[in-house]
Amino acid sequence: MTSLPPNAPGFSFKTRVTNSWANIELLRQAVIASARAVFDGDMSVAIGMVASELMENAIKYGKWEGGSLQTMRVAVRGHEEAIEVVVEAPSSPAAAELLHAHLRWMSTFPTVDDAYQARIIELATAPSDRRSSMGLVRIAVEGRCTLHANLGADDTLVVRAVIGALDR
């Protein structure tokens, strides 16, 4: 996997937040505004969607002690050929395994579009109380990106989405 040069343009936020859905919308707006300033304006909405979905996953599957303030980091960098969106948040080995299992499931399909369609069919026939688990496959399809995840020794889950041709 090729990586972006260390001096690639970008921006990042490292903030202490509560696990509130309202915070995701505020941070999504900040990501879109920053992306418009740093990158081509046409890419800002895709970057915002990818960052928003990754932040929602961080809230949904993160380890947020009783709603107290925890650190979440959002970083975006890239160039005309590829944009990398990274979200880091507190997690647990069990949550990281759920995420890895979903990424493995997605990789069993010839394309992410096929995985997306399969997930839609599953949801249409599943009981209504199941979680949709559309976030990661939605990022891959709508954001046209690849996904990678890593749980650090400090139980920080780092999820990386690459929009573009960097590691395809």
MDTraj code that builds the backbone (N, CA, C; nanometers):
import mdtraj as md
import numpy as np

residues = "MET THR SER LEU PRO PRO ASN ALA PRO GLY PHE SER PHE LYS THR ARG VAL THR ASN SER TRP ALA ASN ILE GLU LEU LEU ARG GLN ALA VAL ILE ALA SER ALA ARG ALA VAL PHE ASP GLY ASP MET SER VAL ALA ILE GLY MET VAL ALA SER GLU LEU MET GLU ASN ALA ILE LYS TYR GLY LYS TRP GLU GLY GLY SER LEU GLN THR MET ARG VAL ALA VAL ARG GLY HIS GLU GLU ALA ILE GLU VAL VAL VAL GLU ALA PRO SER SER PRO ALA ALA ALA GLU LEU LEU HIS ALA HIS LEU ARG TRP MET SER THR PHE PRO THR VAL ASP ASP ALA TYR GLN ALA ARG ILE ILE GLU LEU ALA THR ALA PRO SER ASP ARG ARG SER SER MET GLY LEU VAL ARG ILE ALA VAL GLU GLY ARG CYS THR LEU HIS ALA ASN LEU GLY ALA ASP ASP THR LEU VAL VAL ARG ALA VAL ILE GLY ALA LEU ASP ARG".split()
xyz = np.array([
    [0.0842, -0.1169, 0.0000],
    [0.0000, 0.0000, 0.0000],
    [0.0892, 0.1238, 0.0000],
    [0.0674, 0.2096, -0.0946],
    [0.1402, 0.3353, -0.1037],
    [0.0782, 0.4338, -0.0064],
    [0.1581, 0.5255, 0.0440],
    [0.1017, 0.6257, 0.1338],
    [0.1251, 0.7644, 0.0765],
    [0.0539, 0.8591, 0.1324],
    [0.0679, 0.9978, 0.0906],
    [0.2020, 1.0526, 0.1383],
    [0.2574, 1.1483, 0.0643],
    [0.3804, 1.2100, 0.1127],
    [0.3537, 1.2841, 0.2436],
    [0.4532, 1.2905, 0.3315],
    [0.4314, 1.3538, 0.4618],
    [0.3922, 1.5010, 0.4519],
    [0.4253, 1.5664, 0.3428],
    [0.3932, 1.7081, 0.3292],
    [0.2647, 1.7318, 0.2493],
    [0.1828, 1.6291, 0.2319],
    [0.0566, 1.6451, 0.1594],
    [-0.0309, 1.7465, 0.2323],
    [-0.1011, 1.8325, 0.1588],
    [-0.1873, 1.9314, 0.2231],
    [-0.2968, 1.8631, 0.3042],
    [-0.3395, 1.9289, 0.4090],
    [-0.4469, 1.8717, 0.4886],
    [-0.4775, 1.9527, 0.6118],
    [-0.5576, 1.8942, 0.6998],
    [-0.5967, 1.9570, 0.8251],
    [-0.6354, 1.8475, 0.9227],
    [-0.6412, 1.8805, 1.0503],
    [-0.6863, 1.7823, 1.1487],
    [-0.7514, 1.8528, 1.2665],
    [-0.8387, 1.7791, 1.3338],
    [-0.9018, 1.8243, 1.4576],
    [-0.8717, 1.7188, 1.5618],
    [-0.8316, 1.7606, 1.6767],
    [-0.8196, 1.6687, 1.7901],
    [-0.8976, 1.7356, 1.9014],
    [-1.0105, 1.6767, 1.9344],
    [-1.0996, 1.7433, 2.0277],
    [-1.1542, 1.6446, 2.1293],
    [-1.1858, 1.6971, 2.2443],
    [-1.2507, 1.6146, 2.3464],
    [-1.4002, 1.6356, 2.3299],
    [-1.4716, 1.5263, 2.3084],
    [-1.6156, 1.5336, 2.2849],
    [-1.6883, 1.4292, 2.3681],
    [-1.8172, 1.4511, 2.3855],
    [-1.9013, 1.3473, 2.4435],
    [-1.9555, 1.2644, 2.3280],
    [-2.0063, 1.1484, 2.3588],
    [-2.0583, 1.0605, 2.2546],
    [-2.1999, 1.1020, 2.2158],
    [-2.2120, 1.2223, 2.1649],
    [-2.3404, 1.2792, 2.1255],
    [-2.3490, 1.2885, 1.9738],
    [-2.4646, 1.2447, 1.9179],
    [-2.4830, 1.2515, 1.7734],
    [-2.4779, 1.3955, 1.7242],
    [-2.5202, 1.4910, 1.8056],
    [-2.5172, 1.6321, 1.7644],
    [-2.3737, 1.6774, 1.7359],
    [-2.2782, 1.6227, 1.8081],
    [-2.1379, 1.6595, 1.7850],
    [-2.0893, 1.6133, 1.6481],
    [-2.1425, 1.5024, 1.5985],
    [-2.1022, 1.4524, 1.4667],
    [-2.1387, 1.5540, 1.3599],
    [-2.2597, 1.6072, 1.3652],
    [-2.3021, 1.7058, 1.2647],
    [-2.2158, 1.8315, 1.2717],
    [-2.1844, 1.8762, 1.3907],
    [-2.0988, 1.9950, 1.4046],
    [-1.9593, 1.9693, 1.3460],
    [-1.9028, 1.8529, 1.3767],
    [-1.7704, 1.8199, 1.3240],
    [-1.7751, 1.7967, 1.1729],
    [-1.8840, 1.7371, 1.1212],
    [-1.8990, 1.7172, 0.9762],
    [-1.8966, 1.8526, 0.9050],
    [-1.9685, 1.9493, 0.9593],
    [-1.9693, 2.0827, 0.8988],
    [-1.8297, 2.1451, 0.9010],
    [-1.7569, 2.1240, 1.0090],
    [-1.6204, 2.1763, 1.0186],
    [-1.5289, 2.1091, 0.9165],
    [-1.5462, 1.9775, 0.8965],
    [-1.4663, 1.9044, 0.7975],
    [-1.4956, 1.9573, 0.6574],
    [-1.6234, 1.9742, 0.6241],
    [-1.6592, 2.0235, 0.4908],
    [-1.6027, 2.1629, 0.4674],
    [-1.6166, 2.2521, 0.5651],
    [-1.5640, 2.3882, 0.5504],
    [-1.4121, 2.3866, 0.5345],
    [-1.3446, 2.3038, 0.6132],
    [-1.1981, 2.2959, 0.6027],
    [-1.1569, 2.2354, 0.4691],
    [-1.2296, 2.1336, 0.4237],
    [-1.1972, 2.0707, 0.2951],
    [-1.2145, 2.1693, 0.1803],
    [-1.3163, 2.2531, 0.1886],
    [-1.3358, 2.3555, 0.0848],
    [-1.2175, 2.4515, 0.0805],
    [-1.1616, 2.4800, 0.1959],
    [-1.0489, 2.5732, 0.2019],
    [-0.9192, 2.5101, 0.1524],
    [-0.9028, 2.3798, 0.1735],
    [-0.7760, 2.3134, 0.1435],
    [-0.7762, 2.2419, 0.0081],
    [-0.8895, 2.1794, -0.0276],
    [-0.8971, 2.0976, -0.1483],
    [-0.9977, 2.1562, -0.2466],
    [-1.0123, 2.0890, -0.3574],
    [-1.1138, 2.1224, -0.4564],
    [-1.2505, 2.1186, -0.3889],
    [-1.3293, 2.2230, -0.4058],
    [-1.4598, 2.2320, -0.3423],
    [-1.5518, 2.1170, -0.3754],
    [-1.5390, 2.0593, -0.4951],
    [-1.6249, 1.9471, -0.5338],
    [-1.6020, 1.8253, -0.4454],
    [-1.4833, 1.8093, -0.3937],
    [-1.4508, 1.6937, -0.3084],
    [-1.4978, 1.7120, -0.1644],
    [-1.5304, 1.8336, -0.1247],
    [-1.5595, 1.8607, 0.0157],
    [-1.6803, 1.7831, 0.0671],
    [-1.7838, 1.7651, -0.0141],
    [-1.9017, 1.6917, 0.0319],
    [-1.8686, 1.5434, 0.0523],
    [-1.7936, 1.4841, -0.0416],
    [-1.7530, 1.3436, -0.0261],
    [-1.6646, 1.3266, 0.0970],
    [-1.5720, 1.4184, 0.1163],
    [-1.4846, 1.4128, 0.2337],
    [-1.5680, 1.4236, 0.3607],
    [-1.6650, 1.5138, 0.3621],
    [-1.7528, 1.5301, 0.4781],
    [-1.8350, 1.4062, 0.5070],
    [-1.8884, 1.3406, 0.4013],
    [-1.9671, 1.2190, 0.4194],
    [-1.8812, 1.1078, 0.4782],
    [-1.7615, 1.0892, 0.4226],
    [-1.6729, 0.9843, 0.4715],
    [-1.6360, 1.0107, 0.6179],
    [-1.5958, 1.1335, 0.6487],
    [-1.5588, 1.1676, 0.7861],
    [-1.6774, 1.1493, 0.8805],
    [-1.7959, 1.1920, 0.8378],
    [-1.9152, 1.1805, 0.9212],
    [-1.9474, 1.0341, 0.9529],
    [-1.9441, 0.9480, 0.8522],
    [-1.9727, 0.8059, 0.8742],
    [-1.8685, 0.7426, 0.9664],
    [-1.7414, 0.7797, 0.9482],
    [-1.6373, 0.7248, 1.0359],
    [-1.6556, 0.7744, 1.1800],
    [-1.6946, 0.9013, 1.1954],
    [-1.7186, 0.9542, 1.3302],
    [-1.8408, 0.8872, 1.3930],
    [-1.9457, 0.8627, 1.3134],
    [-2.0625, 0.7920, 1.3665],
    [-2.0240, 0.6529, 1.4154],
    [-1.9407, 0.5836, 1.3380],
    [-1.8933, 0.4524, 1.3830],
    [-1.8133, 0.4647, 1.5113],
    [-1.7330, 0.5701, 1.5218],
    [-1.6533, 0.5904, 1.6436],
    [-1.7444, 0.6112, 1.7644],
    [-1.8528, 0.6862, 1.7458],
    [-1.9479, 0.7073, 1.8555],
    [-2.0223, 0.5777, 1.8868],
    [-2.0690, 0.5103, 1.7824],
    [-2.1519, 0.3906, 1.7972],
    [-2.0746, 0.2747, 1.8609],
    [-1.9501, 0.2552, 1.8188],
    [-1.8730, 0.1396, 1.8635],
    [-1.7563, 0.1751, 1.9539],
    [-1.7449, 0.3020, 1.9895],
    [-1.6337, 0.3448, 2.0732],
    [-1.6550, 0.3132, 2.2198],
    [-1.5521, 0.3368, 2.2950],
    [-1.5542, 0.3144, 2.4400],
    [-1.5625, 0.4529, 2.5048],
    [-1.6845, 0.4965, 2.5287],
    [-1.7108, 0.6308, 2.5810],
    [-1.7630, 0.6169, 2.7237],
    [-1.6760, 0.6318, 2.8166],
    [-1.7066, 0.6103, 2.9588],
    [-1.8184, 0.7016, 3.0083],
    [-1.9387, 0.6505, 3.0154],
    [-2.0514, 0.7220, 3.0750],
    [-2.0785, 0.8603, 3.0190],
    [-2.0483, 0.8845, 2.8921],
    [-2.0760, 1.0142, 2.8322],
    [-1.9720, 1.1198, 2.8642],
    [-1.8663, 1.0818, 2.9349],
    [-1.7644, 1.1807, 2.9701],
    [-1.6856, 1.2215, 2.8460],
    [-1.6141, 1.3289, 2.8575],
    [-1.5344, 1.3771, 2.7460],
    [-1.4231, 1.2791, 2.7128],
    [-1.4126, 1.2437, 2.5866],
    [-1.3078, 1.1564, 2.5368],
    [-1.2474, 1.2236, 2.4147],
    [-1.1295, 1.1817, 2.3776],
    [-1.0622, 1.2426, 2.2629],
    [-1.0954, 1.1688, 2.1346],
    [-1.1356, 1.2465, 2.0339],
    [-1.1550, 1.1961, 1.8985],
    [-1.0679, 1.2827, 1.8086],
    [-1.0011, 1.2184, 1.7155],
    [-0.9166, 1.2916, 1.6214],
    [-0.9654, 1.2640, 1.4806],
    [-0.9797, 1.3692, 1.4028],
    [-1.0161, 1.3596, 1.2621],
    [-0.9054, 1.4284, 1.1840],
    [-0.8487, 1.3587, 1.0879],
    [-0.7425, 1.4151, 1.0058],
    [-0.7744, 1.3894, 0.8589],
    [-0.7510, 1.4892, 0.7767],
    [-0.7728, 1.4783, 0.6326],
    [-0.6502, 1.5359, 0.5645],
    [-0.5963, 1.4604, 0.4684],
    [-0.4836, 1.5115, 0.3902],
    [-0.4834, 1.4453, 0.2544],
    [-0.4135, 1.5049, 0.1605],
    [-0.4081, 1.4443, 0.0289],
    [-0.3646, 1.5386, -0.0791],
    [-0.3940, 1.4982, -0.2019],
    [-0.3600, 1.5756, -0.3205],
    [-0.4606, 1.5404, -0.4287],
    [-0.4378, 1.5844, -0.5501],
    [-0.5373, 1.5670, -0.6568],
    [-0.5703, 1.4210, -0.6879],
    [-0.4845, 1.3272, -0.6548],
    [-0.5089, 1.1867, -0.6872],
    [-0.5723, 1.1072, -0.5733],
    [-0.5548, 1.1502, -0.4506],
    [-0.6076, 1.0742, -0.3374],
    [-0.6218, 1.1629, -0.2145],
    [-0.7282, 1.1359, -0.1399],
    [-0.7536, 1.2040, -0.0128],
    [-0.7662, 1.0957, 0.0936],
    [-0.7002, 1.1160, 0.2057],
    [-0.7048, 1.0214, 0.3173],
    [-0.7816, 1.0859, 0.4329],
    [-0.8820, 1.0153, 0.4832],
    [-0.9584, 1.0596, 0.5992],
    [-0.9326, 0.9592, 0.7109],
    [-0.8866, 1.0073, 0.8250],
    [-0.8545, 0.9198, 0.9380],
    [-0.9332, 0.9664, 1.0598],
    [-0.9978, 0.8721, 1.1265],
    [-1.0669, 0.9017, 1.2522],
    [-1.0111, 0.8080, 1.3588],
    [-0.9707, 0.8665, 1.4701],
    [-0.9179, 0.7914, 1.5839],
    [-1.0075, 0.8179, 1.7034],
    [-1.0415, 0.7115, 1.7762],
    [-1.1271, 0.7264, 1.8937],
    [-1.1029, 0.6102, 1.9894],
    [-1.1396, 0.6283, 2.1161],
    [-1.1239, 0.5191, 2.2122],
    [-1.2128, 0.4023, 2.1730],
    [-1.1632, 0.2814, 2.1917],
    [-1.2395, 0.1636, 2.1527],
    [-1.2041, 0.0478, 2.2435],
    [-1.2350, -0.0708, 2.1970],
    [-1.2041, -0.1919, 2.2714],
    [-1.1711, -0.3009, 2.1704],
    [-1.1013, -0.4057, 2.2130],
    [-1.0738, -0.5166, 2.1211],
    [-1.2014, -0.5770, 2.0623],
    [-1.3078, -0.5863, 2.1409],
    [-1.4329, -0.6449, 2.0899],
    [-1.4934, -0.5587, 1.9798],
    [-1.4945, -0.4276, 1.9994],
    [-1.5487, -0.3378, 1.8971],
    [-1.4614, -0.3384, 1.7729],
    [-1.3307, -0.3417, 1.7926],
    [-1.2393, -0.3460, 1.6781],
    [-1.2603, -0.4746, 1.5988],
    [-1.2852, -0.5840, 1.6673],
    [-1.3100, -0.7107, 1.5973],
    [-1.4386, -0.7048, 1.5159],
    [-1.5422, -0.6398, 1.5677],
    [-1.6664, -0.6220, 1.4901],
    [-1.6380, -0.5451, 1.3609],
    [-1.5602, -0.4401, 1.3717],
    [-1.5252, -0.3607, 1.2548],
    [-1.4427, -0.4430, 1.1563],
    [-1.3429, -0.5152, 1.2066],
    [-1.2605, -0.5993, 1.1192],
    [-1.3445, -0.7087, 1.0522],
    [-1.4404, -0.7658, 1.1267],
    [-1.5274, -0.8690, 1.0688],
    [-1.6095, -0.8108, 0.9540],
    [-1.6566, -0.6885, 0.9720],
    [-1.7343, -0.6249, 0.8648],
    [-1.6458, -0.5966, 0.7430],
    [-1.5236, -0.5523, 0.7654],
    [-1.4314, -0.5300, 0.6531],
    [-1.3993, -0.6611, 0.5820],
    [-1.3820, -0.7693, 0.6598],
    [-1.3577, -0.9002, 0.5976],
    [-1.4780, -0.9438, 0.5154],
    [-1.5992, -0.9238, 0.5701],
    [-1.7216, -0.9582, 0.4974],
    [-1.7270, -0.8817, 0.3651],
    [-1.6970, -0.7528, 0.3680],
    [-1.6985, -0.6722, 0.2454],
    [-1.5995, -0.7269, 0.1430],
    [-1.4860, -0.7760, 0.1889],
    [-1.3819, -0.8234, 0.0961],
    [-1.4183, -0.9565, 0.0298],
    [-1.5250, -1.0223, 0.0760],
    [-1.5653, -1.1485, 0.0140],
    [-1.6419, -1.1269, -0.1164],
    [-1.6755, -1.0035, -0.1479],
    [-1.7502, -0.9730, -0.2696],
    [-1.6548, -0.9252, -0.3784],
    [-1.6910, -0.9489, -0.5044],
    [-1.6043, -0.9048, -0.6149],
    [-1.5831, -0.7528, -0.6152],
    [-1.6881, -0.6782, -0.5781],
    [-1.6773, -0.5320, -0.5719],
    [-1.7510, -0.4824, -0.4483],
    [-1.7215, -0.3605, -0.4061],
    [-1.7944, -0.3030, -0.2929],
    [-1.9399, -0.2760, -0.3301],
    [-1.9665, -0.2530, -0.4589],
    [-2.1051, -0.2360, -0.5027],
    [-2.1850, -0.3635, -0.4762],
    [-2.1244, -0.4791, -0.4993],
    [-2.1907, -0.6068, -0.4721],
    [-2.2167, -0.6231, -0.3222],
    [-2.1213, -0.5828, -0.2396],
    [-2.1401, -0.5902, -0.0941],
    [-2.2536, -0.4982, -0.0509],
    [-2.2592, -0.3804, -0.1082],
    [-2.3643, -0.2831, -0.0769],
    [-2.5015, -0.3417, -0.1109],
    [-2.5145, -0.3977, -0.2296],
    [-2.6413, -0.4571, -0.2714],
    [-2.6802, -0.5745, -0.1807],
    [-2.5836, -0.6564, -0.1450],
    [-2.6115, -0.7697, -0.0560],
    [-2.6601, -0.7209, 0.0800],
    [-2.5999, -0.6151, 0.1300],
    [-2.6400, -0.5618, 0.2608],
    [-2.7810, -0.5039, 0.2549],
    [-2.8150, -0.4376, 0.1462],
    [-2.9506, -0.3834, 0.1287],
    [-3.0522, -0.4978, 0.1306],
    [-3.0213, -0.6061, 0.0597],
    [-3.1119, -0.7219, 0.0560],
    [-3.1248, -0.7834, 0.1952],
    [-3.0137, -0.7960, 0.2673],
    [-3.0188, -0.8491, 0.4040],
    [-3.1084, -0.7638, 0.4926],
    [-3.0944, -0.6332, 0.4816],
    [-3.1746, -0.5431, 0.5648],
    [-3.3227, -0.5504, 0.5295],
    [-3.3518, -0.5704, 0.4022],
    [-3.4906, -0.5788, 0.3589],
    [-3.5598, -0.7037, 0.4121],
    [-3.4827, -0.8063, 0.4417],
    [-3.5418, -0.9319, 0.4888],
    [-3.5156, -0.9585, 0.6366],
    [-3.4433, -0.8680, 0.7049],
    [-3.4059, -0.8882, 0.8458],
    [-3.5097, -0.8264, 0.9394],
    [-3.5129, -0.8736, 1.0642],
    [-3.6002, -0.8099, 1.1639],
    [-3.5643, -0.6618, 1.1791],
    [-3.6613, -0.5809, 1.2109],
    [-3.6415, -0.4355, 1.2159],
    [-3.5532, -0.3890, 1.3310],
    [-3.5265, -0.4725, 1.4302],
    [-3.4474, -0.4282, 1.5452],
    [-3.2963, -0.4448, 1.5246],
    [-3.2524, -0.4924, 1.4101],
    [-3.1090, -0.5093, 1.3852],
    [-3.0463, -0.3775, 1.3441],
    [-2.9205, -0.3586, 1.3805],
    [-2.8468, -0.2404, 1.3349],
    [-2.8231, -0.2528, 1.1857],
    [-2.8232, -0.1396, 1.1180],
    [-2.8118, -0.1463, 0.9723],
    [-2.6714, -0.1853, 0.9265],
    [-2.5685, -0.1412, 0.9971],
    [-2.4305, -0.1698, 0.9578],
    [-2.4033, -0.1294, 0.8129],
    [-2.4620, -0.0202, 0.7714],
    [-2.4415, 0.0290, 0.6357],
    [-2.3235, 0.1257, 0.6274],
    [-2.2794, 0.1806, 0.7403],
    [-2.1797, 0.2865, 0.7389],
    [-2.0544, 0.2553, 0.6593],
    [-1.9881, 0.1440, 0.6901],
    [-1.8619, 0.1126, 0.6224],
    [-1.8814, 0.0837, 0.4745],
    [-1.9835, 0.0056, 0.4421],
    [-2.0053, -0.0259, 0.3008],
    [-2.0529, 0.0988, 0.2263],
    [-2.1262, 0.1847, 0.2937],
    [-2.1691, 0.3116, 0.2324],
    [-2.0471, 0.3993, 0.2032],
    [-1.9537, 0.4056, 0.2974],
    [-1.8317, 0.4837, 0.2757],
    [-1.7583, 0.4313, 0.1529],
    [-1.7433, 0.3003, 0.1455],
    [-1.6690, 0.2402, 0.0352],
    [-1.7354, 0.2672, -0.0989],
    [-1.8697, 0.2589, -0.1048],
    [-1.9408, 0.2766, -0.2320],
    [-1.9560, 0.4236, -0.2668],
    [-2.0177, 0.5005, -0.1787],
    [-2.0469, 0.6401, -0.2115],
    [-1.9215, 0.7272, -0.2104],
    [-1.8278, 0.6957, -0.1218],
    [-1.7040, 0.7722, -0.1164],
    [-1.5990, 0.7220, -0.2133],
    [-1.6281, 0.6063, -0.2783],
    [-1.5322, 0.5439, -0.3702],
    [-1.3952, 0.5371, -0.3048],
    [-1.3927, 0.4683, -0.1889],
    [-1.2672, 0.4618, -0.1153],
    [-1.2413, 0.3213, -0.0623],
    [-1.1187, 0.3023, -0.0191],
    [-1.0796, 0.1791, 0.0476],
    [-1.0699, 0.2084, 0.1972],
    [-1.0897, 0.1046, 0.2773],
    [-1.0923, 0.1210, 0.4218],
    [-0.9885, 0.0318, 0.4884],
    [-0.9289, 0.0838, 0.5942],
    [-0.8310, 0.0104, 0.6739],
    [-0.8557, 0.0449, 0.8203],
    [-0.8309, -0.0493, 0.9106],
    [-0.8502, -0.0236, 1.0529],
    [-0.7388, -0.0889, 1.1327],
    [-0.7060, -0.0262, 1.2454],
    [-0.6003, -0.0759, 1.3314],
    [-0.6307, -0.0349, 1.4755],
    [-0.6233, -0.1282, 1.5666],
    [-0.6404, -0.0984, 1.7085],
    [-0.5028, -0.0857, 1.7711],
    [-0.4759, 0.0312, 1.8277],
    [-0.3467, 0.0560, 1.8899],
    [-0.3371, -0.0057, 2.0281],
    [-0.2161, -0.0106, 2.0800],
    [-0.1917, -0.0690, 2.2124],
    [-0.2688, 0.0052, 2.3210],
    [-0.2993, 0.1324, 2.2978],
    [-0.3734, 0.2123, 2.3957],
    [-0.5246, 0.2046, 2.3749],
    [-0.5704, 0.1046, 2.2978],
    [-0.7121, 0.0860, 2.2646],
    [-0.7721, 0.2057, 2.1908],
    [-0.6916, 0.2701, 2.1092],
    [-0.7408, 0.3718, 2.0182],
    [-0.7603, 0.3049, 1.8835],
    [-0.8825, 0.3106, 1.8329],
    [-0.9126, 0.2527, 1.7030],
    [-0.8891, 0.3599, 1.5967],
    [-0.8062, 0.3268, 1.5005],
    [-0.7737, 0.4170, 1.3902],
    [-0.8356, 0.3584, 1.2640],
    [-0.9292, 0.4324, 1.2051],
    [-0.9929, 0.3893, 1.0812],
    [-0.9551, 0.4886, 0.9730],
    [-0.9048, 0.4354, 0.8641],
    [-0.8504, 0.5151, 0.7545],
    [-0.9283, 0.4845, 0.6273],
    [-0.9782, 0.5895, 0.5627],
    [-1.0474, 0.5762, 0.4343],
    [-0.9678, 0.6545, 0.3312],
    [-0.9379, 0.5912, 0.2193],
    [-0.8639, 0.6579, 0.1126],
    [-0.9572, 0.6733, -0.0066],
    [-0.9831, 0.7984, -0.0396],
    [-1.0672, 0.8322, -0.1530],
    [-0.9739, 0.8531, -0.2713],
    [-0.9891, 0.7762, -0.3758],
    [-0.9045, 0.7933, -0.4929],
    [-0.8173, 0.6729, -0.5197],
    [-0.7132, 0.6959, -0.5956],
    [-0.6329, 0.5865, -0.6513],
    [-0.5078, 0.5540, -0.5732],
    [-0.4936, 0.6017, -0.4521],
    [-0.3691, 0.5826, -0.3785],
    [-0.3313, 0.4366, -0.3609],
    [-0.4241, 0.3523, -0.3164],
    [-0.3868, 0.2131, -0.2918],
    [-0.4863, 0.1161, -0.3543],
    [-0.5385, 0.1485, -0.4662],
    [-0.6294, 0.0574, -0.5379],
    [-0.5514, -0.0342, -0.6256],
])
top = md.Topology()
chain = top.add_chain()
for i, resn in enumerate(residues, 1):
    res = top.add_residue(resn, chain, resSeq=i)
    for name in ("N", "CA", "C"):
        top.add_atom(name, md.element.get_by_symbol(name[0]), res)
traj = md.Trajectory(xyz[None], top)
